[in-house]
């Protein structure tokens, strides 16, 4: 049997898609602002009627603004299949549903279970949407002129890590931001021990990605904390000299809550608190608060989030979507 040298093997397999990098330096010096939350008591986007495509769960909002309207690409579950739907709003609070716009294609790598849990951006006037699909989960990309009709990239744009890697079993929950002339994707990775942590990738064009060599960027919480079992669904923005990240933390009882971390460079993260940062009044999100999507508007942030009143690891949460306002004050 012929022995292939390391250099030749690298050529055969292609270069490993790993790099060392950070996010761009922030011009504003870091400060320690106070966080002031205002949470609407009722959901702003409810589940569909029995039998509809989003009747069991309405979760995973990804909200962008184009022209004078808000577009919410959210995930709906009918008890069998997760799809991505569209809702449109003039103000971010009152939404009109347009039905499902992206469903899994069983003839492709996506399989028959999910084409959802995505992250949208407006790129040169078009909607770009990175989404989770397949078994095991990987991340794809679809592009649309109108938010309804989509053209998929035919292969996953972010694939599983190699054997033994922290993201060997799943890559999911993408959240993409554009900083400078580069796209950065924050995402969930799962290893063979089923640990779910958060990592980072970088791309010049949104299609070809390089993973951070030092991933993961955020580890599980300490024993007994709200995020000791799993992390997911990051949402990232820059303010007050920091990169900030809202993320979903999962405890041993399958409760999910939102945590907050910050970083000077997008790679080295520190938790702001060992406790959840968002409390939702009422019972509709009594057991689950998850899936943040953030838009910076002037001196405040709008945070759309998913919530449910049943503890489960993945679905059938009675999920609905809420809205909170966050002000960071010096």
C-alpha positions as CSV (number, residue, x, y, z in Angstrom):
1,X,0.0,0.0,0.0
2,X,1.4,3.4,-1.0
3,X,2.0,5.8,1.9
4,X,0.8,9.3,1.2
5,X,2.9,12.0,2.8
6,X,1.4,14.8,4.9
7,X,1.9,17.5,2.2
8,X,0.3,15.3,-0.5
9,X,-2.6,14.3,1.8
10,X,-3.3,18.0,2.4
11,X,-3.5,18.5,-1.4
12,X,-5.8,15.5,-1.8
13,X,-8.1,16.6,1.0
14,X,-7.9,20.4,0.5
15,X,-6.6,22.9,2.9
16,X,-8.2,22.8,6.3
17,X,-10.7,25.6,6.6
18,X,-9.3,27.1,9.8
19,X,-7.8,30.5,10.4
20,X,-6.7,32.8,13.3
21,X,-8.6,36.1,13.3
22,X,-10.5,38.5,15.4
23,X,-13.4,40.9,14.6
24,X,-12.4,44.5,13.6
25,X,-11.2,46.8,16.5
26,X,-13.9,49.1,17.8
27,X,-13.3,52.8,17.7
28,X,-15.2,53.6,20.9
29,X,-13.3,52.9,24.2
30,X,-14.9,50.2,26.3
31,X,-17.3,51.3,29.1
32,X,-19.6,49.6,31.6
33,X,-23.2,50.7,30.8
34,X,-26.2,49.8,32.8
35,X,-28.8,47.5,31.1
36,X,-32.4,48.6,31.2
37,X,-35.0,46.2,29.8
38,X,-38.6,46.9,28.8
39,X,-40.4,43.7,27.9
40,X,-43.8,43.6,26.2
41,X,-46.1,41.3,28.3
42,X,-47.7,39.5,25.4
43,X,-46.3,37.8,22.3
44,X,-46.1,39.9,19.1
45,X,-46.2,36.9,16.8
46,X,-48.4,34.0,17.9
47,X,-48.7,30.4,16.8
48,X,-51.0,29.6,13.9
49,X,-54.4,28.0,14.1
50,X,-54.6,24.2,14.5
51,X,-53.5,22.4,11.3
52,X,-51.5,25.4,10.0
53,X,-47.8,25.1,9.3
54,X,-46.8,27.0,12.5
55,X,-49.5,25.8,14.8
56,X,-47.3,23.9,17.3
57,X,-44.3,26.3,17.6
58,X,-43.5,29.8,16.3
59,X,-39.9,30.5,17.2
60,X,-36.4,31.6,16.0
61,X,-37.1,35.1,14.7
62,X,-34.6,36.7,12.4
63,X,-35.6,40.3,11.8
64,X,-34.1,42.7,9.3
65,X,-35.2,46.1,8.0
66,X,-35.5,47.0,4.3
67,X,-36.8,50.3,3.2
68,X,-39.6,51.2,5.6
69,X,-40.6,47.7,6.7
70,X,-39.4,45.0,9.1
71,X,-39.1,41.4,7.7
72,X,-39.2,38.5,10.1
73,X,-37.9,35.2,8.8
74,X,-39.1,32.9,11.6
75,X,-39.4,29.2,12.2
76,X,-42.7,27.3,12.3
77,X,-43.4,23.8,13.3
78,X,-46.6,21.8,12.6
79,X,-45.7,18.7,14.6
80,X,-43.7,17.1,11.8
81,X,-41.6,19.6,9.9
82,X,-39.8,22.9,10.6
83,X,-40.0,25.5,7.9
84,X,-39.1,29.2,7.6
85,X,-41.9,31.6,7.2
86,X,-42.2,35.3,6.6
87,X,-44.0,38.0,8.6
88,X,-43.9,41.7,7.7
89,X,-44.4,44.7,9.9
90,X,-44.4,48.5,9.6
91,X,-43.3,49.0,13.2
92,X,-41.7,45.7,14.5
93,X,-44.6,45.0,16.8
94,X,-47.7,44.3,14.6
95,X,-47.0,41.5,12.1
96,X,-48.7,40.2,9.0
97,X,-47.9,36.6,8.2
98,X,-47.1,35.6,4.6
99,X,-46.9,31.8,5.2
100,X,-44.0,29.4,4.7
101,X,-41.3,30.5,2.2
102,X,-38.6,27.9,2.7
103,X,-39.2,24.1,3.3
104,X,-36.7,21.3,3.5
105,X,-35.9,19.6,0.1
106,X,-35.7,15.8,0.6
107,X,-33.9,15.4,-2.7
108,X,-30.9,17.3,-1.5
109,X,-28.6,17.3,1.5
110,X,-31.3,19.0,3.6
111,X,-33.4,15.9,4.0
112,X,-37.0,16.1,5.2
113,X,-37.0,17.6,8.6
114,X,-35.9,21.2,8.9
115,X,-35.0,24.3,6.8
116,X,-35.2,26.9,9.6
117,X,-33.3,28.4,12.6
118,X,-31.8,31.0,10.3
119,X,-30.1,34.3,10.2
120,X,-31.0,37.0,7.7
121,X,-29.2,40.0,6.3
122,X,-29.9,42.5,3.6
123,X,-27.0,42.3,1.1
124,X,-27.0,44.7,-1.8
125,X,-30.8,45.0,-1.6
126,X,-31.4,41.2,-1.5
127,X,-32.2,39.0,1.4
128,X,-29.5,36.5,2.4
129,X,-30.6,33.8,4.8
130,X,-28.2,31.3,6.4
131,X,-30.3,28.4,7.8
132,X,-30.0,25.0,9.5
133,X,-31.0,21.8,7.7
134,X,-30.2,18.1,7.4
135,X,-29.5,15.2,9.7
136,X,-26.9,15.8,11.1
137,X,-27.5,19.6,11.0
138,X,-25.4,21.8,8.8
139,X,-25.8,25.3,7.6
140,X,-27.0,26.4,4.1
141,X,-27.6,29.7,2.3
142,X,-30.5,31.0,0.3
143,X,-30.9,34.3,-1.5
144,X,-34.1,36.2,-2.4
145,X,-35.2,39.4,-4.1
146,X,-38.6,39.6,-2.3
147,X,-38.3,37.3,0.7
148,X,-40.8,34.8,-0.8
149,X,-39.0,33.2,-3.7
150,X,-35.6,31.8,-2.9
151,X,-32.5,30.4,-4.7
152,X,-30.5,28.0,-2.6
153,X,-26.8,27.4,-2.8
154,X,-26.7,23.7,-3.7
155,X,-24.3,22.6,-0.9
156,X,-23.9,23.4,2.8
157,X,-21.8,26.6,3.3
158,X,-20.7,25.5,6.8
159,X,-20.1,21.8,7.3
160,X,-19.3,19.5,10.3
161,X,-15.9,19.5,11.9
162,X,-13.5,16.5,11.6
163,X,-13.6,13.5,13.8
164,X,-13.0,14.5,17.4
165,X,-13.7,18.2,16.8
166,X,-16.0,20.3,19.0
167,X,-18.5,20.5,16.1
168,X,-18.2,17.0,14.8
169,X,-21.9,16.1,15.2
170,X,-23.7,19.3,14.4
171,X,-23.3,22.9,13.2
172,X,-26.5,24.9,13.7
173,X,-28.1,28.2,14.9
174,X,-26.2,30.6,12.7
175,X,-26.1,34.3,13.4
176,X,-24.3,36.4,10.8
177,X,-23.1,40.0,11.1
178,X,-21.2,42.2,8.6
179,X,-18.3,44.1,10.0
180,X,-15.9,46.0,7.8
181,X,-15.9,44.1,4.5
182,X,-16.1,40.7,6.2
183,X,-19.0,38.4,7.3
184,X,-18.8,36.7,10.7
185,X,-20.9,33.8,11.6
186,X,-21.5,32.8,15.3
187,X,-22.9,29.3,15.5
188,X,-23.6,26.2,17.7
189,X,-21.3,23.2,17.5
190,X,-22.0,19.8,19.0
191,X,-19.4,17.2,19.8
192,X,-19.8,13.4,20.3
193,X,-20.5,13.9,24.0
194,X,-23.5,16.0,22.9
195,X,-22.0,19.2,24.4
196,X,-23.3,22.2,22.6
197,X,-21.1,25.3,22.6
198,X,-20.6,28.4,20.5
199,X,-18.0,29.1,17.8
200,X,-17.1,31.6,15.1
201,X,-16.4,31.5,11.3
202,X,-15.4,34.2,8.9
203,X,-16.1,34.8,5.2
204,X,-15.3,37.4,2.5
205,X,-18.4,36.5,0.4
206,X,-20.8,34.8,2.7
207,X,-20.4,31.5,0.9
208,X,-16.9,30.3,1.6
209,X,-16.2,30.2,5.3
210,X,-13.1,29.7,7.5
211,X,-13.6,28.5,11.1
212,X,-11.7,30.0,13.9
213,X,-8.8,27.8,14.9
214,X,-9.3,28.3,18.6
215,X,-13.1,27.5,18.7
216,X,-15.2,27.2,20.7
217,X,-15.4,30.8,21.9
218,X,-17.9,30.3,24.7
219,X,-17.9,27.2,27.0
220,X,-20.6,25.7,29.1
221,X,-21.6,27.5,32.4
222,X,-20.4,26.2,35.8
223,X,-22.4,23.4,37.5
224,X,-25.7,24.7,38.8
225,X,-25.9,27.7,36.5
226,X,-28.7,28.3,34.0
227,X,-26.4,27.4,31.0
228,X,-24.5,24.4,32.4
229,X,-25.9,21.9,29.9
230,X,-26.0,23.7,26.5
231,X,-25.4,26.9,24.6
232,X,-27.0,28.0,21.4
233,X,-28.8,30.7,19.3
234,X,-26.2,33.6,19.6
235,X,-27.1,37.2,18.6
236,X,-24.2,39.7,18.4
237,X,-23.9,43.5,18.1
238,X,-21.3,46.2,18.9
239,X,-21.9,49.0,21.4
240,X,-20.0,51.0,24.0
241,X,-16.6,49.7,22.9
242,X,-17.6,46.0,23.2
243,X,-19.0,43.2,21.1
244,X,-22.1,41.9,23.0
245,X,-23.7,38.5,22.7
246,X,-27.1,37.3,23.8
247,X,-27.3,33.6,23.8
248,X,-29.6,30.7,24.9
249,X,-28.5,28.7,27.9
250,X,-30.0,25.3,28.9
251,X,-30.0,23.8,32.4
252,X,-30.4,20.2,33.5
253,X,-34.2,20.6,33.8
254,X,-34.5,21.7,30.2
255,X,-35.3,25.3,31.1
256,X,-33.9,27.8,28.7
257,X,-33.0,31.4,29.4
258,X,-31.0,34.2,27.8
259,X,-27.5,35.0,28.9
260,X,-25.2,37.9,28.0
261,X,-21.5,38.0,27.3
262,X,-19.2,40.6,26.0
263,X,-15.8,40.7,24.2
264,X,-13.2,43.2,23.1
265,X,-12.5,41.4,19.8
266,X,-15.3,38.9,19.1
267,X,-13.2,35.9,20.0
268,X,-12.5,36.2,23.8
269,X,-15.8,36.4,25.7
270,X,-16.7,37.0,29.3
271,X,-20.1,36.5,30.8
272,X,-21.7,39.7,32.1
273,X,-23.7,37.7,34.7
274,X,-24.0,34.1,35.9
275,X,-27.7,34.6,35.8
276,X,-30.3,35.1,33.0
277,X,-30.7,38.7,31.8
278,X,-34.2,38.8,30.5
279,X,-37.4,38.1,32.5
280,X,-40.7,37.9,30.7
281,X,-43.9,38.8,32.5
282,X,-46.9,36.4,32.3
283,X,-47.0,32.7,31.7
284,X,-46.5,32.3,28.0
285,X,-42.7,32.2,28.3
286,X,-42.6,30.7,31.8
287,X,-40.3,27.8,30.9
288,X,-38.4,28.9,27.8
289,X,-36.8,32.2,26.7
290,X,-34.6,31.6,23.6
291,X,-33.7,32.6,20.0
292,X,-32.8,36.3,20.2
293,X,-32.6,38.5,17.2
294,X,-31.2,42.0,17.6
295,X,-31.5,45.3,15.7
296,X,-29.7,48.4,16.9
297,X,-31.9,51.5,16.5
298,X,-30.4,54.7,17.8
299,X,-29.7,54.5,21.5
300,X,-31.7,51.3,22.0
301,X,-31.9,47.7,20.8
302,X,-34.9,45.8,19.8
303,X,-34.7,42.2,20.8
304,X,-37.2,39.7,19.4
305,X,-37.1,36.3,21.1
306,X,-38.8,33.0,21.3
307,X,-40.7,31.8,24.4
308,X,-42.7,28.8,25.6
309,X,-44.5,27.4,28.6
310,X,-43.3,23.8,28.2
311,X,-39.8,22.4,29.0
312,X,-38.5,20.4,26.1
313,X,-35.0,20.2,24.5
314,X,-36.1,21.1,21.0
315,X,-39.8,21.5,20.0
316,X,-43.4,21.4,21.1
317,X,-42.8,24.3,23.5
318,X,-46.0,26.1,22.7
319,X,-43.5,28.5,21.2
320,X,-44.4,32.1,20.4
321,X,-42.3,35.3,19.7
322,X,-42.0,38.3,22.0
323,X,-40.3,41.7,21.9
324,X,-38.1,43.5,24.4
325,X,-36.3,46.9,24.3
326,X,-32.8,47.2,25.7
327,X,-31.1,50.4,26.5
328,X,-27.4,50.5,27.5
329,X,-26.9,53.6,29.6
330,X,-23.5,55.0,30.8
